[in-house]
């Protein structure tokens, strides 16, 4: 369960921004929208919606999650954004001179199996400048490791806790300056760090491009045991599908022999599983390929796969523009699956959206589940919650948002299509 995510100096985000899933003291919708505390952890929200204008930073916030995850699970050097001295490839905040000389920072705090973890790192032009992990098995944290850079020698300086076991010196020596200690230690069989790596790996972060590619993933349809549940989901969404079948096809793909990164890729045949949708009408039953379905049906099908996995395992799903190609009622249907008393394993949904109609639908959100982003005068993204505003619970949030009461809306100026400012009348 995610407690909070912190990011600093990443793309349009200059100053540290914090997305917190900690519930406020408000008791509204307590039984459905809040994960109950066991006494050792805070009350956490099951979902969060992020609103804001185009180019306000919504996608950058979710990309920061992905950037953090990718640098961990790749188990290689940090992403090419940080390679070399090319400032144009370094995703710092570009609109001031100070930020390009400061590291980009990422930190996630979460609870897994009743234990709270706080892991983070900072990167600057091709090297890790700090990395840390705190583990809360009680109120007092155990700092399992803290990695910094010695200012004089430029070498990495590690401090380890006695609570952290294993071949620490070997893992330290095996970690390059441009690699994360967590990833290297897990690769070299650290049993203590493997659950941390696994939790971060299982974050599902979806954007439109990623969803469009997943249909070709050979492992996408390995979960045939959930066929009935997936079918019932699509039937409930009222998109005309009466059955789903899976067909296997063979395609040639490029692969490096023995997964050797330096080897020349070769064409190999690989089996892919693809869905076939059944529609029935007036006694006629017909098969439709995935590409023959509407864009909305395709997206709903792909989202359903991740929704079931996350709900079943109590994980986290982050989606950029959840409403894309979906009717507002379908979006509300998805949100309700998370904001439900049946969501007992603690699955969480975090998404960006422009769908303002959700703001005033009864029992969709608590005030602390609604977030806004906007850019300040320096063009830096600022993130804040509706709970920061002192307003009555019966306030019409949608109309207040659209009229600018909470900020985070575009200010559209007049544009004259046929005007010509340079026309002197000649």
MILO-674803 format. One record per residue (C-alpha): residue number from 1; z, x, y. Coordinates in Angstrom, 1 decimal, padded with zeros to 4 digits, m for minus. Each point is the difference from the previous one (the first is absolute). Layout:
NODE     n        Z        X        Y
NODE   NUM        Z        X        Y
...
//
This chain:
NODE     n        Z        X        Y
NODE     1    000.0    000.0    000.0
NODE     2   m001.0    001.4    003.3
NODE     3    002.7    000.4    002.6
NODE     4   m001.9    001.6    002.8
NODE     5   m003.0    002.2    000.8
NODE     6   m000.2    002.5    002.8
NODE     7   m003.0    001.7    001.4
NODE     8   m000.6    002.3    003.0
NODE     9   m003.1    001.7    001.6
NODE    10   m002.6   m001.6   m002.3
NODE    11   m003.3   m001.2    001.6
NODE    12    001.0   m002.6    002.7
NODE    13    003.7    000.3   m000.9
NODE    14    001.5    002.6    002.2
NODE    15    003.8   m000.6    000.2
NODE    16    001.9   m000.9   m003.1
NODE    17   m000.5   m003.6   m001.1
NODE    18    002.2   m001.7   m002.6
NODE    19   m001.0   m003.0   m002.2
NODE    20    003.3   m001.3   m001.4
NODE    21    000.4   m002.5   m002.8
NODE    22    003.7   m000.4    000.6
NODE    23    000.8   m003.7    000.7
NODE    24    001.8   m001.0    003.2
NODE    25    003.2   m002.0   m000.1
NODE    26   m002.0   m003.1    000.3
NODE    27    000.6   m002.3   m003.0
NODE    28   m003.3   m001.9    000.2
NODE    29   m001.9   m000.3   m003.2
NODE    30    002.6    002.2   m001.7
NODE    31   m000.6   m001.2   m003.5
NODE    32   m003.8    000.5    000.0
NODE    33   m000.9    002.7    002.5
NODE    34    002.9    002.5   m000.4
NODE    35    000.9    002.2   m002.9
NODE    36    003.7   m000.4   m000.6
NODE    37    002.1    003.1    000.4
NODE    38    002.1    001.2   m003.0
NODE    39    002.6    001.4    002.5
NODE    40   m001.3    003.6   m000.1
NODE    41   m003.4   m000.7    001.7
NODE    42   m001.1   m002.0    003.1
NODE    43   m001.6   m003.4   m000.2
NODE    44   m003.7    000.6    000.0
NODE    45   m003.0   m002.2    001.0
NODE    46   m002.6   m001.0   m002.6
NODE    47   m002.9    000.2    002.5
NODE    48   m001.1    001.1    003.4
NODE    49   m003.0   m001.0    002.1
NODE    50   m001.4    002.4    002.7
NODE    51   m001.9   m001.5    003.0
NODE    52   m001.8    001.7    002.8
NODE    53   m003.4    000.4    001.8
NODE    54   m002.9    001.9   m001.5
NODE    55    000.5    003.7    000.4
NODE    56    003.7   m000.6    000.6
NODE    57    001.1    002.1   m003.0
NODE    58    000.6   m002.5   m002.8
NODE    59   m002.4    001.7   m002.4
NODE    60    001.3    003.5    001.0
NODE    61    003.5   m001.1   m001.0
NODE    62   m001.2   m000.9   m003.5
NODE    63   m002.2    003.1   m000.1
NODE    64    003.1    002.1    000.6
NODE    65    001.5   m001.5   m003.2
NODE    66   m003.2    000.9   m001.8
NODE    67   m000.1    003.5    001.5
NODE    68    003.6    000.7   m001.1
NODE    69   m000.7   m001.4   m003.5
NODE    70   m003.3    001.9   m000.4
NODE    71    001.5    003.4    000.9
NODE    72    002.7   m000.5   m002.6
NODE    73   m002.0   m001.4   m003.0
NODE    74   m003.0    002.3    000.4
NODE    75    002.3    002.9   m001.1
NODE    76   m002.4    002.3    001.8
NODE    77   m000.1    001.3    003.5
NODE    78    000.7   m002.5    002.8
NODE    79   m003.0   m002.1    001.0
NODE    80   m002.9    001.7    001.7
NODE    81    001.1   m001.5    003.3
NODE    82    002.5    002.9    000.1
NODE    83   m002.3    002.8   m001.1
NODE    84   m000.8    002.9    002.3
NODE    85    000.2    000.1    003.8
NODE    86   m002.4   m002.8    000.7
NODE    87    002.0   m002.3    002.3
NODE    88   m002.7   m002.7   m000.4
NODE    89    001.0   m000.4   m003.6
NODE    90    003.8    000.0    000.6
NODE    91    001.1   m003.6    000.4
NODE    92    002.4    000.6    002.8
NODE    93    000.2   m002.2    003.1
NODE    94   m002.9    001.4    002.0
NODE    95    000.7   m001.2    003.5
NODE    96    002.5    002.6    001.1
NODE    97    000.1    003.8   m000.4
NODE    98    003.5    000.1   m001.4
NODE    99   m000.6   m002.1   m003.2
NODE   100   m002.7    002.3   m001.3
NODE   101    002.6    002.8   m000.3
NODE   102    002.6   m002.3   m001.6
NODE   103    000.2   m000.9   m003.7
NODE   104   m000.8   m003.4   m001.4
NODE   105    003.0   m001.5   m001.7
NODE   106    000.5   m002.6   m002.8
NODE   107    003.1   m001.3   m001.6
NODE   108    000.7   m002.9   m002.4
NODE   109    003.3   m001.4   m001.0
NODE   110    000.2   m002.2   m003.0
NODE   111    002.2   m001.3   m002.8
NODE   112   m000.9    000.5   m003.7
NODE   113    002.3   m001.0   m002.9
NODE   114    002.8   m000.5    002.5
NODE   115   m000.3    003.5    001.5
NODE   116   m001.1    000.6    003.6
NODE   117   m002.5    002.8    000.6
NODE   118   m001.1    001.5    003.3
NODE   119   m003.0    002.3   m000.3
NODE   120   m002.2    001.5    002.7
NODE   121   m002.1    002.9    001.2
NODE   122   m001.8    001.3    003.1
NODE   123   m003.3    001.8    000.1
NODE   124   m001.8    002.1    002.6
NODE   125   m003.4    001.5   m000.3
NODE   126   m000.3    000.9   m003.7
NODE   127    003.7    000.5   m000.9
NODE   128    003.2   m001.9   m000.8
NODE   129    002.5    000.8    002.7
NODE   130    002.9   m002.1   m001.4
NODE   131    000.7   m002.1   m003.1
NODE   132    003.2   m001.7   m001.1
NODE   133    001.6   m002.4   m002.5
NODE   134    003.3   m001.8    000.4
NODE   135    001.4   m002.0   m002.9
NODE   136    002.8   m002.6    000.6
NODE   137    001.9   m000.7   m003.3
NODE   138    002.9   m000.9    002.3
NODE   139    000.5   m000.3    003.7
NODE   140   m000.1    003.7    000.4
NODE   141   m003.6    001.5   m000.5
NODE   142   m000.9    002.8   m002.3
NODE   143   m002.5    002.3    001.7
NODE   144   m001.9    001.0   m003.2
NODE   145   m002.3    002.4    001.9
NODE   146   m001.0    000.9    003.6
NODE   147   m002.9    002.2    000.7
NODE   148   m000.7    001.5    003.4
NODE   149   m001.9    003.0    001.4
NODE   150    001.7    003.2    001.0
NODE   151   m000.9    000.6    003.7
NODE   152   m000.1    003.8   m000.4
NODE   153   m001.7    000.5   m003.3
NODE   154   m002.1   m003.1   m000.2
NODE   155    001.1   m000.5   m003.6
NODE   156    001.4   m003.2   m001.5
NODE   157    003.8   m000.2   m000.1
NODE   158    001.5   m002.3   m002.7
NODE   159    003.5   m001.4   m000.2
NODE   160    000.9   m001.7   m003.3
NODE   161    003.0   m002.3   m000.9
NODE   162    002.0    000.6   m003.1
NODE   163   m000.9   m003.6   m000.9
NODE   164   m003.6    001.0   m000.4
NODE   165   m000.6    001.6   m003.4
NODE   166   m002.8    001.9   m001.7
NODE   167   m002.1    003.1    000.6
NODE   168    000.2   m000.1    003.8
NODE   169   m000.9    003.6    000.6
NODE   170   m003.2   m000.3   m002.2
NODE   171   m001.0   m003.2    001.8
NODE   172    000.6    001.6    003.4
NODE   173   m002.1    003.1   m000.9
NODE   174   m002.8   m002.2   m001.3
NODE   175   m000.2   m002.1    003.2
NODE   176   m002.6    001.2    002.5
NODE   177    000.6   m000.3    003.7
NODE   178   m002.6   m002.8    000.1
NODE   179    001.4   m001.9   m002.9
NODE   180    002.9   m002.4   m000.4
NODE   181    003.0    001.2   m002.1
NODE   182    000.5   m003.5   m001.4
NODE   183   m003.5   m000.1   m001.5
NODE   184    000.2    003.5   m001.4
NODE   185    003.4   m000.5   m001.6
NODE   186   m001.1   m003.2   m001.7
NODE   187   m003.1    001.8   m001.2
NODE   188    002.3    002.6   m001.5
NODE   189    002.2   m002.6   m001.8
NODE   190    002.8   m000.8    002.4
NODE   191    001.7   m003.0   m001.7
NODE   192    002.1   m000.8    003.1
NODE   193   m002.9   m000.1    002.4
NODE   194   m002.4   m001.9   m002.3
NODE   195    001.4   m003.5    000.9
NODE   196   m000.4    000.9    003.7
NODE   197   m003.6    001.0   m000.6
NODE   198   m000.6   m003.1   m002.1
NODE   199    001.3   m002.4    002.6
NODE   200   m002.2    001.4    002.7
NODE   201   m003.0    000.1   m002.4
NODE   202    000.5   m003.8   m000.7
NODE   203   m000.3   m001.0    003.6
NODE   204   m003.1   m002.2    000.2
NODE   205   m001.8    000.4    003.3
NODE   206   m003.2   m002.0    000.4
NODE   207   m002.7   m000.1    002.6
NODE   208   m003.4   m001.6   m000.1
NODE   209   m001.8    003.1   m001.2
NODE   210    002.5    000.7   m002.8
NODE   211   m000.2   m003.6   m001.2
NODE   212   m003.8    000.1   m000.1
NODE   213    000.0    003.1   m002.2
NODE   214    002.6   m001.1   m002.5
NODE   215   m002.4   m002.3   m001.8
NODE   216   m001.6    003.1   m001.5
NODE   217    003.2    001.6   m001.2
NODE   218   m000.1    000.3   m003.8
NODE   219    003.7   m000.7   m000.3
NODE   220    000.0   m003.1    002.1
NODE   221   m000.2   m002.4   m002.9
NODE   222    002.4    001.6   m002.4
NODE   223    002.5   m002.8    000.8
NODE   224   m001.6   m002.7   m002.0
NODE   225    003.4   m001.3   m001.0
NODE   226    000.2   m001.5    003.4
NODE   227   m003.3   m001.8   m000.4
NODE   228    001.6   m003.5    000.0
NODE   229    002.2    000.6    002.9
NODE   230   m002.9    001.4    002.1
NODE   231   m002.1   m003.0   m000.9
NODE   232    002.7   m002.4    000.9
NODE   233    000.4    001.8    003.3
NODE   234   m003.8   m000.4    000.8
NODE   235    000.1   m003.7   m001.1
NODE   236    003.0   m000.6    002.3
NODE   237   m002.0    001.6    002.9
NODE   238   m002.7   m002.7   m000.6
NODE   239   m003.1    002.2    000.0
NODE   240   m001.8   m001.7   m002.8
NODE   241    000.6    002.5   m002.9
NODE   242    000.9   m001.5   m003.4
NODE   243    000.1    003.2   m002.0
NODE   244   m000.3    003.8    000.2
NODE   245   m001.6    002.2   m002.6
NODE   246   m000.4    003.7   m000.2
NODE   247   m003.2    001.9   m000.8
NODE   248   m000.4    003.7   m000.7
NODE   249   m002.8    002.0    001.4
NODE   250   m000.9    003.7   m000.1
NODE   251   m000.7    002.0    003.2
NODE   252   m000.5    003.6    000.7
NODE   253    002.5    001.7    002.2
NODE   254    000.5    003.6    001.3
NODE   255    003.0    001.8   m001.6
NODE   256    001.1    003.6    000.0
NODE   257    000.4    001.4   m003.5
NODE   258    003.7    000.1   m001.1
NODE   259    000.9   m001.3    003.5
NODE   260   m000.6    003.5    001.3
NODE   261   m000.3   m000.3    003.8
NODE   262   m002.2    003.1    000.3
NODE   263   m002.4   m001.0   m002.8
NODE   264   m003.4   m001.5    000.8
NODE   265    000.1   m003.8   m000.5
NODE   266   m002.1   m001.4   m002.8
NODE   267   m001.3   m003.5   m000.7
NODE   268    001.9   m001.7   m002.8
NODE   269    000.0   m003.6   m001.4
NODE   270    003.0   m002.1    000.5
NODE   271    000.8   m003.5   m000.9
NODE   272    001.0   m002.4    002.7
NODE   273    001.5   m003.5   m000.3
NODE   274   m001.2   m002.6    002.4
NODE   275    001.0   m003.7    000.5
NODE   276   m002.3   m002.9   m000.7
NODE   277    001.0   m003.3    001.6
NODE   278   m000.6   m003.4   m001.6
NODE   279   m000.8   m003.1    002.1
NODE   280   m000.4   m003.5   m001.5
NODE   281   m001.5   m003.1    001.5
NODE   282   m001.5   m003.2   m001.5
NODE   283    000.1    001.4   m003.5
NODE   284   m001.6    003.3    000.9
NODE   285    001.9    003.3   m000.5
NODE   286   m001.5    003.0    001.6
NODE   287    001.0    003.7    000.4
NODE   288    000.0    001.7    003.4
NODE   289    000.1    003.7    000.6
NODE   290    002.6    001.4    002.4
NODE   291   m002.7    000.7    002.6
NODE   292   m001.1   m003.7   m000.2
NODE   293    003.3   m001.3    001.2
NODE   294    000.9   m000.4    003.6
NODE   295    001.7    002.9    001.9
NODE   296    003.2   m002.1    000.2
NODE   297    000.0   m000.5   m003.8
NODE   298   m000.6    003.6   m000.6
NODE   299    002.8    001.0    002.3
NODE   300    002.4   m002.6   m001.5
NODE   301   m000.7    001.3   m003.5
NODE   302    000.6    003.6    000.9
NODE   303    003.2   m000.8    001.9
NODE   304    001.3   m002.1   m002.9
NODE   305    000.0    003.1   m002.3
NODE   306    002.3    001.9    002.4
NODE   307    002.1   m003.0    000.9
NODE   308    000.9   m000.6   m003.7
NODE   309    000.8    003.7   m000.7
NODE   310    002.2    000.3    003.1
NODE   311    001.9   m003.3   m000.7
NODE   312    000.4    000.8   m003.7
NODE   313    001.4    003.5    000.6
NODE   314    001.9   m000.5    003.3
NODE   315   m002.3    002.4    002.0
NODE   316   m001.5    000.0    003.5
NODE   317   m003.4   m001.2    001.1
NODE   318   m001.4    001.0    003.4
NODE   319   m003.2   m001.7    001.1
NODE   320   m002.1    000.6    003.1
NODE   321   m001.3   m003.3    001.4
NODE   322    001.2   m002.2   m002.8
NODE   323   m001.8   m003.0    001.3
NODE   324   m003.5    001.6   m000.1
NODE   325   m002.4   m002.5   m001.6
NODE   326    002.9   m002.3   m001.0
NODE   327    000.8   m003.5    001.2
NODE   328    003.4   m000.2    001.8
NODE   329    001.4   m002.2   m002.8
NODE   330   m000.8    002.7   m002.5
NODE   331    001.7    002.6    002.1
NODE   332    003.0   m002.2    000.3
NODE   333   m000.1   m000.5   m003.8
NODE   334    000.1    003.8   m000.6
NODE   335    002.9    000.5    002.5
NODE   336    002.0   m002.8   m001.7
NODE   337   m000.2    001.8   m003.4
NODE   338    002.1    002.8    001.6
NODE   339    002.2   m002.1    002.2
NODE   340    001.3   m001.9   m003.0
NODE   341    003.2   m000.4   m002.0
NODE   342   m002.1    000.8   m003.0
NODE   343   m000.7    003.5    001.3
NODE   344    003.2    001.4   m001.6
NODE   345   m001.2    003.6   m000.6
NODE   346   m000.2    000.8    003.6
NODE   347   m003.8    000.2    000.6
NODE   348   m000.9    000.5    003.6
NODE   349   m003.2   m000.8    002.0
NODE   350   m000.9    001.8    003.2
NODE   351   m003.2   m000.9    001.7
NODE   352   m001.9    000.0    003.3
NODE   353   m001.7   m003.1    001.2
NODE   354   m001.6   m001.9    002.9
NODE   355    000.9   m003.4   m001.5
NODE   356    002.2   m001.5    002.7
NODE   357    000.2   m003.4   m001.7
NODE   358    002.5    001.5   m002.5
NODE   359    002.5    000.5    002.9
NODE   360    000.8   m003.7    000.3
NODE   361   m000.3   m001.1   m003.6
NODE   362    003.4   m001.2   m001.1
NODE   363    002.0    002.3   m002.2
NODE   364   m002.7    002.7   m000.1
NODE   365    001.9    002.8    001.8
NODE   366    003.4    000.8    001.4
NODE   367   m000.1    001.6    003.5
NODE   368    000.8    003.4   m001.4
NODE   369   m003.0   m000.1   m002.3
NODE   370   m002.5   m000.2    003.0
NODE   371   m001.0    003.3    001.6
NODE   372   m002.3    000.9    002.8
NODE   373   m001.9    003.2    001.0
NODE   374   m001.5    000.8    003.4
NODE   375   m000.9    003.0    001.9
NODE   376    002.0    001.1    003.0
NODE   377   m001.3    001.5    003.3
NODE   378   m000.6    003.4   m001.7
NODE   379   m002.1   m001.8   m002.8
NODE   380    002.7    000.7   m002.6
NODE   381    000.8   m002.6   m002.6
NODE   382    003.4   m001.7    000.3
NODE   383    001.4   m002.2   m002.9
NODE   384    002.6   m002.7    000.6
NODE   385    001.4   m003.1   m001.6
NODE   386    000.1   m003.6    001.1
NODE   387    003.7    000.2   m000.7
NODE   388    000.3    002.2    003.1
NODE   389   m000.7   m003.0    002.2
NODE   390    002.8   m002.3    000.9
NODE   391   m001.7   m003.4   m000.6
NODE   392    001.1   m003.2   m001.7
NODE   393   m000.9   m000.5   m003.6
NODE   394   m002.0   m003.1    000.8
NODE   395   m002.3    001.9    002.4
NODE   396   m003.7   m000.5   m000.6
NODE   397   m000.8    003.6   m001.0
NODE   398   m003.7   m000.3   m000.3
NODE   399   m000.6   m001.4    003.5
NODE   400    002.5    002.5    001.5
NODE   401   m001.8    002.9   m001.7
NODE   402   m003.5   m001.2    001.1
NODE   403    001.2   m000.4    003.6
NODE   404    001.4    003.6    000.1
NODE   405    003.7   m000.7   m000.2
NODE   406    000.5    002.6   m002.7
NODE   407   m002.8    002.4    001.0
NODE   408   m002.3    001.5   m002.7
NODE   409   m003.1   m002.0    001.1
NODE   410   m003.3    001.2    001.5
NODE   411   m000.6   m000.5    003.6
NODE   412   m003.7   m001.0    000.1
NODE   413   m001.7    000.4    003.4
NODE   414   m003.0   m001.9    001.2
NODE   415   m003.4    001.2   m001.1
NODE   416   m003.3   m001.2    001.5
NODE   417   m002.8    000.3   m002.5
NODE   418   m002.9    000.0    002.4
NODE   419    001.7    001.9    002.8
NODE   420   m001.3    003.3    001.3
NODE   421    002.4    001.9    002.2
NODE   422   m002.7    002.5    001.0
NODE   423   m002.4   m002.7    001.1
NODE   424   m000.6    000.5    003.8
NODE   425   m002.2   m003.1    000.3
NODE   426   m003.2    002.0    000.3
//
